[in-house]
Amino acid sequence: MSVIEPPSCEECGALVRLYPTNYDRWVSLAMREFPAKDVPARYRWRLVKRPARHSSVAVEFVAVRLRGIDPLLGELVVPAHRMLCVPDENEF
């Protein structure tokens, strides 16, 4: 049995979680959740359990972007990795 590591960001080298979205795209998410107050609205995501029959990709969870009703400030959300990405200075 081999261990599969999470993918890493090409820009900064940080580990990311790749999840399909509810509109058949993929998004790189941060490895941990943050309170909504610390995440700008455009970066807020939530992982939702979804039966595979509703998606073209067989998955257990999909990433859903939080829009419309804002979460409570202390509620945990998963930020898009782009919010945390700081390019590796050694690459320039």
N, C-alpha and C positions, 0 to 999 in steps of 0.2 A: 504494500500500500504506500503510495507516495502522497506527500503533502502538497497541496496546490496553494500557492501564494496569491493574494489579491494582486491585480494589475497595478502598475505604478504610472503616475502622470509623466508624460514625455517632457513637459516643461520644467517641473520642479523635482521630480523623483519621488514624491510622496505617494503612499498607498491610497488607492481609491476603490470605491465599490461601484461596479457598473450594473445598472438596472434598466430594464426596458421601461418605457413610459406607457401611459394609457393611450397614447396615439402612435404606437409602433415605431418609436425612435428609442435611442439609448442615451442615458445621462450618467455622467461620473459624479458620484456623491461622496461627501466627506465620510470618514470612517466612524464618526460619532455624531450624536445629536447635540444641538445647542438650544438654549431658550430662544423663543421667537424674537424677543427684544434685541438679541445680539445678531440677528440675521436679517439683512435687508429683504424686503418683500419679494423682489425678483429672484432671489436665490432659495426661497423656501420650498421644500419638498416633503412629502410624507410617503412612507412605504405602506402599501395597502395589500393585504392578502387577497388574491384573486384566483378563482378556479382557472385552470389552463384552457378550458373550452371557450373562454371569452377573448382569447388572445391568439394571434397568429404564431406566437412563440410560446412554447410550453414552459411556464414559469410559475413559481409559487407567490412571488411578490412583484408588484409593479410600482414604479415611482409616479406619484401624482403631484403635480404642481399646485401649491396652495394659492387660490385666487378667489375673489369674491368676498368671502367672510374671512377677516383676519383672525389668526389664532390669538389666544390670550398671551400676554407678554411672557409669562412663565412657562407656557406650553412648549414642549420639546418638538423641534422640527429638524429635518436633515438638510443641511445646506448643500447646494451644488458645490463641487470641488473648486469651481472657478472663483468662488468668494475667498478661498484660503490659498489659492495658488500664488506662489512667489517663485518666479523663474530662478533657476540655479545660476548664481553669478559666475561660476567657473566656466559656463558655456559661452560667455560673451567675450 
